[in-house]
Amino acid sequence: MDVAQLKRFATPPKDLSSPYGQLYGAVVSWCAWEALYVALYVPLVARLVLPRKGAAADPAAAPARLWRIKLVNALHGALVGPVGIYALYLSDEFTKDATTAALTFDGAWLRNNLLTLEDLDHAPALCCLTVGFLAWDLMHSPEWDERDWLLALSRLVAILAWPVAITQRVAHWFILVFISFEVSSPLLQATWLTRTAYGAHSSAHFAASASCSLKFLLFRTTSIPFLAFAYLQAKPWACDEQPCAISHPHLRALTAVCLALPSLLNVLGTLRIFAGAAKLFEEKEVDVIPADKLKNIKDD
C-alpha cells in the first residue's frame, strides 16, 4: 500500500452510504469497540468497573474477559438503541411517515413507499456503528458464556446484508427498527452481571431480570404485529407487483430473509420469557406446599 492509498484511507469518506463509506465506518467502529475492550484491561479502569474478589457470588469465578464483553455489549445498546428510537420518530419525514404507517396499519402507504429508494439521515452512520460492533462481538464469540448459534447466525447475516441495503438505498427503515431493538440490551447484560455478582436468587438479579423482561416485551414483543404487517405489505420477495427499488432477484431473496429474521428472534425471545415466568411460578407453588403434603405427593 503506497502513501496515496494510506492518505485516502485515513481521510473519512463524505458519503457513508457508499460501499467505501460503509466499509470505512465499520472498520473504524470495530477499532473503537476493540479499543474500549482493551481499555478495560487498564488496572485503574478495571478497578472501577470490574467486581472485586470476595463478593457474595464470587464474581472472580467468571472470567474477567467475559465481564468486559458484557460491559461493551451494554454500552453499545445504550448508545445506538436510543438514537435508533429517535431516528424512527423524530428525524426525517420519510422515516416518521413510515413509522406512522406501520403503527396505524396503513397498507397503501407501506406498499407504495416502504421499499422505494431511501436516503435516511441516521441509517448509514448507525449501520456502520452496529455492523462494526457485531463483527467485534462475533470475533469474541469463543468467549461467550453460552453458545447461541441462532444469535451468531443473525449477526453474521446483519453484517453481510445491512451494508448492502444501505448502499442500495433500500430497507433503511427496517434497519433503524432493528437497531432500535438494542435499547433492551443493557438490561439483558445486567441480568448476567447481577446474577454473577450477587447470585441467581438475589434481589438485584430479580430486579434486573424483571426489568429486562418488561423492556423486551415493551420494545420487541409489541413490535411483532406492526413489523410483520409492514413486512407483508412491502413484499420484498414480489417486488414486481408494486413500487420497489430492489431489481435483482438474489437481492430480493436476501432482503426477504433478512427482514424476517429479527421478528423471528423476537418471537423466540418472547416465548423464552413466558416459559421462564411459568417455571418461576411452578417453583413458587412448590415452595408453598406444606412439608407433610409434599411428602404425600412424593409417596404417591
N, C-alpha and C positions, 0 to 999 in steps of 0.2 A: 504494500500500500504506500503510494507516494505522498508527498506533503500536501498536494492539492486535494487528494481524497480525504486525508485526515482533517484538513480545514473544512471540507464540505460536511463531513460527519459531525464535526464539532459545532457547526452552525445549526441552530434549531430551525426546522422547516416552518415556513409560514402557514402551510395548509396541512393540518393534521388529518384531513380526510383523504389525502393522497396515500398510495401504498408506502412510499418512503416515510411520510409523516407518521403513519401507524406503526411502522417498524421502529422508527426512531423513538417515538413516545413509549412503546412497550419496553424497549431496551433500557431507556432512562428510568422507567418505573421499576423494572426488575432490579436495577442497580440501587435504587433508593430503598426498596424493601430489604434487599440483602445488606445494605449499609446499616439499616436500623437493626436488623437481626444481629449483625456483628457488634454494633454499639452496645447491645445488651450484655455482651461479654466483658465490657469495661467494668472493672471492680466497683467503682463508685456508682455507676448506673445500676449494675446488678444488685448492689446492696439496697438500692432504693425500691426496685420493682420486683425482685425475686424474694420468695419466702425464706425465712431463716430456719435453720435446723432446730428441732425441738418443738415444733408446733404440734397441735393436737393430733393431726392425722399423719405426721411425719412427711411433709412435702418433699424432703430430700429423697424419699423413695422414688419419686417421679424424676426422670432425667431433666436436668436444667435446660437442655436444648428444647424439650417439649414445652416447658413454661414459656420460653422465648417465642416459639412458633405460635402458641395460643395468644400471646400478647400482640404479636404482629397481626394475626388474623382479626383480633378485636379492634385494633387501630384502623385497619383497612375498612372494616364495616362502619366504624364510627365516622370515617371521613367520606366515603362515597355514598353511603346509604342516604343521609340527609340531603346531600347535593342532588342525588337522583330524584328524590321526592320533590325537591324544589323545582327541578327541571320539568317534571311532569305537570305541575300545577301553576307555576309562576314564571315560566321562561317565554319562549316564542309562541306565536299564535297557533301554529300548526300543532305543536305538542299539546297545548291546552285544549284545542278543539278535539284532538284525538282522544285525550283522557276523558273529556266530557262525553264524547260519543260512546266510548266504551262503558262508562258508568250509567248512561241513560239508554243503553241498548239501541243506539241509532244505527241500524244496519245499513241504511242507504249511504250515510257518510263514510262508514268503515269500508264498504265495498268499493266506493269510488275514489277513496283517498289514501287508505292506510298503507298500501304497498306501492304508491307512486313515488317519484323521485323526492327525496327529502334532504335537507341540509340543516339539521337542528343545531342549536347553539352549543349545548353541553355534551352531546353524544360522542363526538370524536375524542375529546380530552378524557372523559370518563372511561371510554373504552380502552384507551392506552393505559390509563392508571390501573384498571382492573385486569386487563389481559397480562400486563407485567406482573401483577400480584399473583394471578392464577398460575402463571409459569413458575414463579418463585415457589409457590406452595407445592406444586407438583414436584419440583426438584427436591423438596424436603419431604415428600410423601413417605420414603422409607422410615422416617422418624415419627410418623403419625401414631397416636396411641391405638387406633383401630383401623383395620384395612377396610375401606369403603370404596369398592370398585365402581359402584354406580356414581358416586360423587367424583371420583377420579375421571371417569369417562365423560361426565357432564362438563368438567373443567377443561378437559382436552378438546371437546367439541367447541366450547366457547372460545378457546384460544385460536382455533383454526377458522371458525366461522364468523365471529364478530368483526374482526378487521376487514374481512371480505365484504360484509354487509355495509360497513362504514364507507369503504372505498367505492362501492357500487351505489351508495346513497339510497339504500332501501332498508326497511325494518328498523330504523333508528328508534322509533317509539318503543318497540318491543325491547330493544336493548336497554333503554332507560328504565323500563319497568323491571327488567331482570336485575339491573344494578341497584335499584331502589330496595329490592328484597334484602340486600346486605345490611339494612338497618337493624335487622334482628340478630346479626352475627355477634356483636359484643356480648349480649346476654347469653347466647349459646356458649361462647367461650367462658363466660362467668360461671356457668354450671359446672364445667370441668375444674376451673380454678378453685371454686369453693368446696367442691367435693374432695379435691386433692388436699387442700389446705386445712379444712375443718372436719372432713368426714361426710359420708353419704347421708347420715342421719342428723346432721347439724341444722340449726335454724337458718344459717346463711345459705346453705345449699338448697334447702327447701324454698327459700325466698327467691333465689336466683332461678331455680327450675320453674317455679310458678310464673315468674315474670317473663322468662324466656318463652314458655308455652303460650301465655296470653299474647305476647307480642307476635309470635309466629301466627297464631290464629287471627290476629288483627290485621297484619300486613300481608301474609301469604295465603292463608286459607280463604279469607274473604275475597281475595282477588281471583280465585279459581273460576267462578262463573263468568265474571266480566272478561277475563283474559281468554277463556275458552270461546266466548261469544265473538270477541274481536278476531280470534284466530279463524273461526269457522266462516265468518263473514269475509275476511280477507282472502281466504282460499289460496294460499301460496302454491299449492300443487296444481291449480287450474287457472293460471293467470290469463289464458286466452278468453275467458268468459267475462272479464271485467278489466278496468284500467289497472295496469301493473307494469312496473319498471323491470321486472325480472324476466328476461327473454330466454336465457339459456336453460334447457331442461334439467341439466345437472344441478345448476344453481337453484332451480325451483325445488328439486328434491331435497337439497341440503337445507334450504330455508324451511321447508315443511317439517323436517325432522327437528331442526334446532329450535324452532319456535314452540314446539310442543313439549320438548324435554323438561324445561323448568316447571311447567304446570304439573307434569307427571311427578317430579320430585316433591312438589308441594303437596300433592295428594298423598304420597307415601309418608311424608313428614307428618301430615295431619293424622293419618292412621296410627302412626307410632305414638303420637301424643295421647290419642284416645285409648290405645292399648296400654300405655303406661299408667294412665289415670285409672283404668279398670283394674289393673294389677294392684295399684296402691289401695283402692277401696277394698279389694279382696283381702289384702293383708290387714287392713284396719278391722274388718269383720272378724277375722280370726283372732285378733288381739282382744276383742271384747267378749269372746265366748268364755264363760266360766271354765275353770280348770277341770271340774268334775264332768261337765257336759262334753268338753273336748276329749276327755279320756273315753267316755262312752262312744263318741263318734269314731275314735280310732279303733276301739274294740269291735264295733260293728263292721 
